[in-house]
Amino acid sequence: MRSFIFAAAILAASALPAAAEKRVALVIGNSAYQNVARLDNPKNDAKLIADALKSVGFSLVGGGAQLDLDKPKFDFAVQEFGKQLLQADVALFYYAGHGVQVRGSNYLVPISANPTREADVDFQMLDANLVLRQMESSGAKLNLMILDACRNNPFGGRGLRAGDGGLAQMKAPEGTIISYATQPGNVAQDGTDGNSPYTKALAATIKKPGLDVFKTFNEVGVEVSQRTASAQQPWLATSPIKGDFYFVGGGQTAASKNADLEALQAKLKAAEDALKEAAERSKVSEAKAKAALEEQTRLAIEGAKKAEQDRAAAEAKRAEEQRIAAALAKTAEDAKVAEAAKAKAAADAKAAEDKARADEAARVAAEKKAAEDTVKAGQKIAALAPPAEQAPPKADAAVGLPSISSQLLVELKRVGCNTGEIDGSWNAAARKSVDLFNKNAGTNLDLREATLYSLWVVQAKRSQVCPLGKKPALPIVKR
């Protein structure tokens, strides 16, 4: 029964992203270009990838795929991505749309771009290296840049002839993997069924448990090559990566992990049994050696014939050699037991860590669901509220109900994220409190104003969020 429960715990861990691992993604799909031919699939590709990333534990900038961004919106999305990467473990940037290379640099094309000369690209497009710098400066353990933008230069006949086809090879900073839909300098297929071959394969593969990040991209590459009859070969640029990363689960199934533990337990028992036998043989050999030595000494004292003394001496020597051999065998078995015990202890510790990860992931999921349920309940209440023209008369407002900002600040103080005075004003101290809550709870609440959504999310937290080191005092609300 214990083995079944243990295996179930490991299975739960393998089906969930790593506990407390903060995964942040920015997904952009540009289709509705204003000055060149529109693309059919990038918008669909971005939606498909966004859904897949959400299913494996990624938090998405803006809550989902960012579609048809002009230059200002593109810049803002990348800046917001950089902000949300603080304290993130994994950063992922996905882009589908037009992309061009100019003088060896790759530029991602907003829908508003309309360059007529090479110098325009710096102002109307986004250098992909800017995104890499945002990820690199965040300190994330792993950075992933995925570019399904290896298409023909759409501005080639309109003054931007310096742009070559496809994208250029980029240098991957430390801890970074860059995945191209096809080889640098080549053109990727857009697809005929609503999605590009590369994105369709990627969205399906990242949901498969037990594949590390390199096996994931390798499997994607093999599938794309097969689907396109080798016309398109996805490409990877990478730097050394510390540790392993799995989109879903770890490298072993629950059954194999449990089998490994049982094998280690069997190996330890066999070593202990062998040690017990060696100890018994050593004990017998030691007794024989002692008896032979005593016999040799007795014959010498009694003045026995030389032949008898020689036989006794030979027997004592043989017994001593057997004793030494038995002692050495016992020492060897001692070492085997110690090695087996160490391996078993390491496996037990890893299993306990996996179970703790599963428990934490379940707790986070339950907390997230509670917050979502609270938000949904609040939305239902808001939908039942009377129209503005039927609102209570202003005179009834004198009852003194706290404002949303006051209520939000009270809740922030309850969870340990607000140490300031609560007077209902939304000032720098209030915004700092929300920012502190975001960093500790992994949320992205609006800092600019107090909203009902923010209030519901904070109310859903039943325990202290911000580690202030002491229990916050009961707040006093000024009306």
C-alpha positions as CSV (number, residue, x, y, z in Angstrom):
1,M,0.0,0.0,0.0
2,R,2.8,2.4,0.9
3,S,4.5,1.7,-2.5
4,F,1.2,2.5,-4.3
5,I,0.8,5.8,-2.5
6,F,4.4,6.7,-3.1
7,A,4.1,5.9,-6.8
8,A,0.9,8.0,-7.0
9,A,2.8,11.0,-5.4
10,I,5.6,10.7,-8.0
11,L,3.1,10.5,-10.8
12,A,1.4,13.7,-9.6
13,A,4.8,15.4,-9.5
14,S,5.6,14.3,-13.1
15,A,2.3,15.6,-14.4
16,L,2.9,19.2,-13.1
17,P,5.4,21.9,-13.7
18,A,8.1,22.3,-11.1
19,A,6.7,23.8,-7.9
20,A,7.5,27.4,-7.3
21,E,9.1,27.6,-10.7
22,K,8.1,31.0,-12.2
23,R,7.6,30.7,-15.9
24,V,6.9,33.8,-17.9
25,A,6.2,34.1,-21.6
26,L,5.5,36.8,-24.2
27,V,3.7,35.5,-27.3
28,I,3.2,37.8,-30.3
29,G,1.5,37.0,-33.6
30,N,1.3,39.7,-36.3
31,S,-0.9,39.0,-39.3
32,A,-2.8,42.3,-40.2
33,Y,0.0,44.2,-41.9
34,Q,-1.0,47.6,-43.0
35,N,1.6,48.3,-45.8
36,V,2.5,44.9,-47.1
37,A,0.6,41.7,-47.8
38,R,-1.1,40.2,-44.8
39,L,-0.2,36.8,-43.4
40,D,-2.8,34.2,-42.7
41,N,-1.4,32.1,-40.0
42,P,0.7,34.1,-37.4
43,K,-2.4,35.1,-35.4
44,N,-3.6,31.5,-35.3
45,D,-0.1,30.3,-34.4
46,A,0.3,32.7,-31.5
47,K,-3.1,31.6,-30.1
48,L,-2.2,28.0,-30.4
49,I,1.2,28.4,-28.7
50,A,-0.3,30.6,-25.9
51,D,-2.8,27.9,-25.0
52,A,-0.1,25.3,-25.0
53,L,2.2,27.3,-22.8
54,K,-0.6,28.1,-20.3
55,S,-1.3,24.4,-20.1
56,V,2.3,23.7,-18.9
57,G,2.4,26.4,-16.3
58,F,3.5,29.6,-18.1
59,S,2.2,33.0,-17.1
60,L,1.6,35.1,-20.2
61,V,2.2,38.8,-20.5
62,G,-1.2,40.4,-21.1
63,G,-2.9,37.2,-20.1
64,G,-2.7,35.6,-23.6
65,A,-1.4,36.0,-27.1
66,Q,-0.6,39.6,-28.1
67,L,-2.0,40.1,-31.7
68,D,-1.3,42.6,-34.5
69,L,1.0,44.9,-32.6
70,D,2.1,48.2,-34.1
71,K,5.5,49.6,-33.1
72,P,4.4,51.4,-29.9
73,K,2.5,48.4,-28.7
74,F,5.3,46.1,-29.6
75,D,7.8,48.2,-27.6
76,F,5.5,48.3,-24.6
77,A,4.9,44.5,-24.7
78,V,8.7,43.8,-24.7
79,Q,9.2,46.3,-21.8
80,E,6.4,44.8,-19.8
81,F,7.9,41.3,-20.5
82,G,11.2,42.5,-19.0
83,K,9.5,43.8,-15.9
84,Q,7.6,40.5,-15.3
85,L,10.8,38.5,-15.7
86,L,12.1,39.7,-12.3
87,Q,12.6,36.6,-10.1
88,A,11.5,34.4,-13.0
89,D,13.1,31.0,-13.5
90,V,12.2,30.5,-17.1
91,A,11.7,33.2,-19.7
92,L,10.1,32.4,-23.1
93,F,9.6,34.8,-26.1
94,Y,7.6,33.5,-29.1
95,Y,7.1,35.6,-32.3
96,A,5.2,34.7,-35.5
97,G,5.0,37.2,-38.3
98,H,7.3,39.0,-40.8
99,G,10.9,39.1,-39.8
100,V,13.9,40.5,-41.9
101,Q,17.6,40.5,-41.5
102,V,19.5,43.6,-42.3
103,R,23.3,43.7,-42.2
104,G,23.4,40.5,-40.2
105,S,20.8,41.6,-37.6
106,N,17.3,40.3,-37.2
107,Y,14.3,42.6,-37.0
108,L,10.8,41.7,-36.0
109,V,8.2,43.6,-38.0
110,P,5.2,45.5,-36.4
111,I,2.1,45.7,-38.5
112,S,2.6,49.5,-38.9
113,A,6.1,49.2,-40.4
114,N,6.6,50.9,-43.8
115,P,10.4,51.4,-44.4
116,T,11.6,53.0,-47.6
117,R,15.3,52.9,-46.8
118,E,17.6,50.7,-44.7
119,A,18.0,53.3,-42.0
120,D,14.2,53.2,-41.2
121,V,14.4,49.7,-39.7
122,D,15.9,51.0,-36.4
123,F,12.8,53.2,-35.8
124,Q,10.0,51.2,-37.4
125,M,11.0,47.6,-36.4
126,L,12.3,45.8,-33.3
127,D,15.8,44.4,-33.2
128,A,15.5,40.8,-31.8
129,N,18.6,41.5,-29.7
130,L,16.6,43.9,-27.6
131,V,14.4,41.0,-26.5
132,L,17.5,38.9,-25.7
133,R,18.9,41.7,-23.5
134,Q,15.6,41.9,-21.6
135,M,15.8,38.2,-20.9
136,E,19.5,38.1,-20.2
137,S,19.3,41.0,-17.7
138,S,16.5,39.3,-15.7
139,G,18.8,36.6,-14.3
140,A,16.4,33.8,-15.3
141,K,17.9,30.3,-15.2
142,L,16.7,29.5,-18.8
143,N,15.8,31.9,-21.7
144,L,14.0,30.6,-24.7
145,M,13.5,32.6,-27.9
146,I,11.3,31.0,-30.5
147,L,11.1,32.7,-34.0
148,D,8.6,31.5,-36.6
149,A,9.4,34.5,-38.7
150,C,11.8,33.1,-41.3
151,R,9.9,34.5,-44.3
152,N,10.8,36.4,-47.5
153,N,11.6,40.1,-47.1
154,P,8.3,41.8,-47.8
155,F,9.9,45.1,-48.4
156,G,12.4,43.9,-51.0
157,G,10.7,45.7,-53.9
158,R,10.0,48.8,-52.0
159,G,13.4,50.3,-51.1
160,L,14.6,47.8,-48.5
161,R,16.7,45.7,-50.9
162,A,19.5,45.3,-48.2
163,G,17.3,42.8,-46.4
164,D,18.1,39.2,-47.1
165,G,15.7,36.2,-47.1
166,G,15.1,34.4,-43.8
167,L,16.8,35.3,-40.6
168,A,20.4,35.5,-39.6
169,Q,22.2,33.3,-37.1
170,M,22.2,34.9,-33.6
171,K,24.6,34.4,-30.8
172,A,22.8,32.8,-27.8
173,P,23.8,34.5,-24.5
174,E,24.6,32.3,-21.5
175,G,21.6,30.2,-20.4
176,T,19.8,30.8,-23.7
177,I,18.3,28.7,-26.5
178,I,17.2,30.3,-29.8
179,S,14.9,28.2,-31.9
180,Y,14.3,29.1,-35.6
181,A,11.5,27.7,-37.7
182,T,14.1,26.9,-40.3
183,Q,17.8,27.2,-40.9
184,P,19.3,30.7,-40.8
185,G,19.1,32.4,-44.2
186,N,16.3,30.0,-45.4
187,V,12.6,30.6,-45.8
188,A,10.0,28.7,-43.7
189,Q,6.6,27.5,-45.0
190,D,3.5,29.4,-43.8
191,G,1.3,26.3,-43.8
192,T,-2.0,25.5,-45.5
193,D,-4.2,24.4,-42.7
194,G,-4.3,27.5,-40.5
195,N,-1.0,26.9,-38.7
196,S,2.6,26.8,-39.7
197,P,4.2,23.3,-39.7
198,Y,6.7,24.4,-37.1
199,T,4.3,26.0,-34.6
200,K,1.8,23.1,-35.0
201,A,4.5,20.6,-34.1
202,L,5.9,22.7,-31.3
203,A,2.5,23.2,-29.6
204,A,1.9,19.5,-29.6
205,T,5.4,18.5,-28.5
206,I,5.7,20.8,-25.4
207,K,2.7,19.0,-23.9
208,K,4.5,15.6,-23.9
209,P,5.8,14.6,-20.4
210,G,9.3,13.4,-19.9
211,L,11.0,15.3,-22.8
212,D,13.8,17.7,-21.8
213,V,14.1,21.0,-23.7
214,F,16.6,19.7,-26.2
215,K,14.6,16.5,-26.9
216,T,11.6,18.7,-27.4
217,F,13.1,20.8,-30.1
218,N,14.8,17.8,-31.7
219,E,11.4,16.0,-31.9
220,V,9.9,19.2,-33.4
221,G,12.6,19.4,-36.0
222,V,12.2,15.8,-37.0
223,E,8.4,16.2,-37.4
224,V,8.7,19.4,-39.4
225,S,11.3,17.8,-41.7
226,Q,9.0,14.9,-42.3
227,R,5.9,17.0,-42.9
228,T,7.7,19.3,-45.4
229,A,9.6,16.5,-47.2
230,S,12.9,17.9,-45.8
231,A,12.2,21.3,-47.4
232,Q,12.2,23.0,-44.0
233,Q,14.8,22.2,-41.3
234,P,14.2,23.9,-37.9
235,W,17.4,25.2,-36.4
236,L,18.7,25.7,-32.8
237,A,21.3,28.1,-31.4
238,T,22.3,27.5,-27.8
239,S,24.8,28.2,-25.1
240,P,25.6,26.0,-22.1
241,I,22.5,25.4,-20.0
242,K,22.7,24.7,-16.3
243,G,20.5,21.8,-15.1
244,D,17.6,20.2,-16.9
245,F,14.3,21.7,-18.0
246,Y,11.1,19.9,-18.9
247,F,8.0,21.6,-20.2
248,V,6.0,18.8,-18.5
249,G,7.2,16.4,-15.8
250,G,10.7,14.9,-15.4
251,G,12.8,12.4,-17.2
252,Q,11.2,9.3,-15.7
253,T,7.7,8.0,-15.4
254,A,6.3,7.1,-12.0
255,A,6.6,3.4,-12.7
256,S,10.3,3.6,-13.7
257,K,11.1,5.7,-10.6
258,N,9.3,3.3,-8.3
259,A,11.2,0.4,-10.1
260,D,14.5,2.1,-9.5
261,L,13.8,2.6,-5.9
262,E,12.8,-1.1,-5.5
263,A,16.0,-2.1,-7.3
264,L,18.1,0.0,-4.9
265,Q,16.3,-1.5,-1.9
266,A,17.0,-5.0,-3.2
267,K,20.7,-4.1,-3.9
268,L,21.0,-2.8,-0.3
269,K,19.5,-5.9,1.2
270,A,21.7,-8.2,-0.9
271,A,24.8,-6.2,0.3
272,E,23.6,-6.4,3.9
273,D,23.1,-10.2,3.6
274,A,26.5,-10.6,2.0
275,L,28.1,-8.6,4.8
276,K,26.4,-10.8,7.4
277,E,27.8,-13.9,5.8
278,A,31.3,-12.4,5.5
279,A,31.1,-11.4,9.2
280,E,30.2,-14.9,10.2
281,R,33.1,-16.4,8.1
282,S,35.5,-13.9,9.6
283,K,34.4,-14.9,13.1
284,V,34.9,-18.6,12.4
285,S,38.3,-17.9,10.7
286,E,39.4,-15.8,13.7
287,A,38.5,-18.6,16.1
288,K,40.4,-21.2,14.1
289,A,43.5,-19.0,13.9
290,K,43.4,-18.5,17.6
291,A,43.0,-22.2,18.3
292,A,45.9,-23.0,15.9
293,L,48.2,-20.5,17.5
294,E,47.3,-21.9,21.0
295,E,48.1,-25.4,19.8
296,Q,51.5,-24.3,18.4
297,T,52.3,-22.6,21.6
298,R,51.3,-25.6,23.7
299,L,53.5,-28.0,21.7
300,A,56.5,-25.7,22.0
301,I,56.1,-25.5,25.7
302,E,55.7,-29.2,26.2
303,G,58.8,-29.9,24.0
304,A,56.9,-31.9,21.4
305,K,58.8,-33.4,18.5
306,K,59.9,-31.0,15.8
307,A,57.6,-32.6,13.2
308,E,54.5,-31.9,15.4
309,Q,55.6,-28.4,16.0
310,D,56.1,-27.8,12.3
311,R,52.7,-29.1,11.5
312,A,51.1,-26.9,14.2
313,A,53.1,-23.9,12.8
314,A,51.8,-24.5,9.3
315,E,48.3,-24.9,10.5
316,A,48.5,-21.6,12.4
317,K,49.9,-19.9,9.4
318,R,47.1,-21.2,7.2
319,A,44.5,-20.2,9.7
320,E,45.9,-16.7,10.0
321,E,45.9,-16.3,6.2
322,Q,42.2,-17.4,6.2
323,R,41.4,-14.9,9.0
324,I,43.1,-12.1,7.1
325,A,41.2,-13.0,3.9
326,A,37.9,-13.2,5.7
327,A,38.6,-9.8,7.4
328,L,39.4,-8.2,4.0
329,A,36.2,-9.7,2.5
330,K,34.2,-8.3,5.4
331,T,35.7,-4.8,4.8
332,A,34.8,-5.0,1.1
333,E,31.2,-6.0,1.9
334,D,31.1,-3.1,4.5
335,A,32.0,-0.7,1.6
336,K,29.3,-2.2,-0.7
337,V,26.7,-1.8,2.1
338,A,27.8,1.8,2.6
339,E,27.6,2.6,-1.1
340,A,24.2,0.9,-1.5
341,A,22.9,2.8,1.6
342,K,24.2,6.1,0.2
343,A,22.5,5.5,-3.2
344,K,19.2,4.5,-1.4
345,A,19.4,7.6,0.8
346,A,19.9,9.8,-2.3
347,A,16.9,8.2,-4.0
348,D,14.7,8.6,-1.0
349,A,15.7,12.2,-0.7
350,K,14.9,12.8,-4.4
351,A,11.6,11.0,-4.0
352,A,10.7,13.2,-1.0
353,E,11.7,16.3,-3.0
354,D,9.4,15.1,-5.9
355,K,6.5,14.6,-3.5
356,A,7.1,18.0,-1.9
357,R,7.1,19.5,-5.4
358,A,3.8,17.8,-6.2
359,D,2.2,19.0,-3.0
360,E,3.3,22.5,-3.6
361,A,2.1,22.5,-7.2
362,A,-1.3,21.2,-5.9
363,R,-1.4,23.9,-3.3
364,V,-0.6,26.6,-5.9
365,A,-3.2,25.2,-8.3
366,A,-5.8,25.2,-5.5
367,E,-5.0,28.8,-4.5
368,K,-5.2,29.9,-8.1
369,K,-8.6,28.2,-8.6
370,A,-9.9,29.8,-5.4
371,A,-8.8,33.2,-6.7
372,E,-10.4,32.6,-10.1
373,D,-13.6,31.4,-8.3
374,T,-13.6,34.6,-6.3
375,V,-13.2,36.7,-9.4
376,K,-16.0,34.8,-11.2
377,A,-18.3,35.3,-8.2
378,G,-17.5,39.0,-8.1
379,Q,-18.2,39.3,-11.9
380,K,-21.6,37.7,-11.4
381,I,-22.4,40.1,-8.6
382,A,-21.3,43.0,-10.8
383,A,-23.5,41.8,-13.6
384,L,-26.5,41.9,-11.3
385,A,-25.8,45.5,-10.1
386,P,-28.4,48.1,-11.2
387,P,-27.7,50.4,-14.1
388,A,-26.1,53.7,-13.4
389,E,-29.4,55.6,-13.6
390,Q,-30.8,53.4,-10.9
391,A,-27.9,53.8,-8.5
392,P,-28.8,54.9,-5.0
393,P,-29.1,58.7,-4.5
394,K,-26.0,60.5,-3.4
395,A,-27.4,61.2,0.0
396,D,-27.3,57.4,0.8
397,A,-23.6,57.4,0.2
398,A,-23.1,59.1,3.5
399,V,-23.5,55.7,5.2
400,G,-19.7,55.7,4.9
401,L,-18.8,52.5,3.0
402,P,-15.1,52.2,2.4
403,S,-13.8,52.9,-1.1
404,I,-12.3,50.2,-3.3
405,S,-8.8,51.7,-2.6
406,S,-9.4,51.6,1.2
407,Q,-10.6,48.0,1.1
408,L,-7.7,46.9,-1.1
409,L,-5.2,48.6,1.2
410,V,-6.9,46.9,4.2
411,E,-6.5,43.5,2.5
412,L,-2.9,44.2,1.5
413,K,-2.1,45.0,5.2
414,R,-3.8,41.7,6.2
415,V,-1.5,39.7,4.0
416,G,1.6,41.7,5.1
417,C,2.2,43.8,2.0
418,N,1.1,47.2,3.3
419,T,2.8,48.9,6.2
420,G,1.5,52.4,5.5
421,E,-1.5,54.4,6.6
422,I,-4.9,53.6,5.1
423,D,-6.6,56.8,4.2
424,G,-8.2,55.8,0.9
425,S,-5.8,57.7,-1.3
426,W,-4.0,55.9,-4.1
427,N,-0.5,57.2,-3.7
428,A,3.1,56.0,-4.2
429,A,3.0,54.0,-1.0
430,A,-0.2,52.2,-2.1
431,R,1.3,51.4,-5.5
432,K,4.5,50.1,-3.7
433,S,2.3,47.8,-1.7
434,V,0.6,46.3,-4.8
435,D,4.1,45.9,-6.4
436,L,5.3,44.0,-3.3
437,F,2.2,41.8,-3.5
438,N,2.8,41.0,-7.2
439,K,6.4,40.0,-6.5
440,N,5.6,37.7,-3.7
441,A,2.3,36.2,-5.1
442,G,3.5,35.9,-8.7
443,T,0.6,38.1,-9.9
444,N,0.4,41.1,-12.2
445,L,-2.1,43.5,-10.6
446,D,-2.5,47.0,-11.9
447,L,-0.4,49.5,-10.0
448,R,-2.0,52.6,-11.5
449,E,-5.4,52.3,-9.7
450,A,-7.3,50.2,-7.3
451,T,-9.7,47.8,-9.1
452,L,-12.3,45.3,-8.0
453,Y,-10.3,42.6,-9.7
454,S,-7.2,43.4,-7.6
455,L,-9.4,43.4,-4.4
456,W,-10.8,40.0,-5.2
457,V,-7.4,38.5,-6.0
458,V,-5.9,39.8,-2.6
459,Q,-9.0,38.7,-0.7
460,A,-8.5,35.2,-2.1
461,K,-5.2,34.9,-0.2
462,R,-5.9,33.3,3.2
463,S,-2.4,33.6,4.6
464,Q,0.4,36.1,4.8
465,V,2.0,36.7,1.4
466,C,4.8,39.2,2.1
467,P,7.5,38.1,4.5
468,L,7.6,41.1,6.9
469,G,8.7,39.0,9.8
470,K,5.9,40.0,12.1
471,K,2.1,39.9,12.2
472,P,0.6,43.0,10.8
473,A,-1.4,45.2,13.1
474,L,-5.2,45.5,12.6
475,P,-5.8,48.3,10.1
476,I,-7.8,51.4,11.0
477,V,-9.8,52.7,8.1
478,K,-10.4,56.4,7.9
479,R,-13.6,57.5,6.4
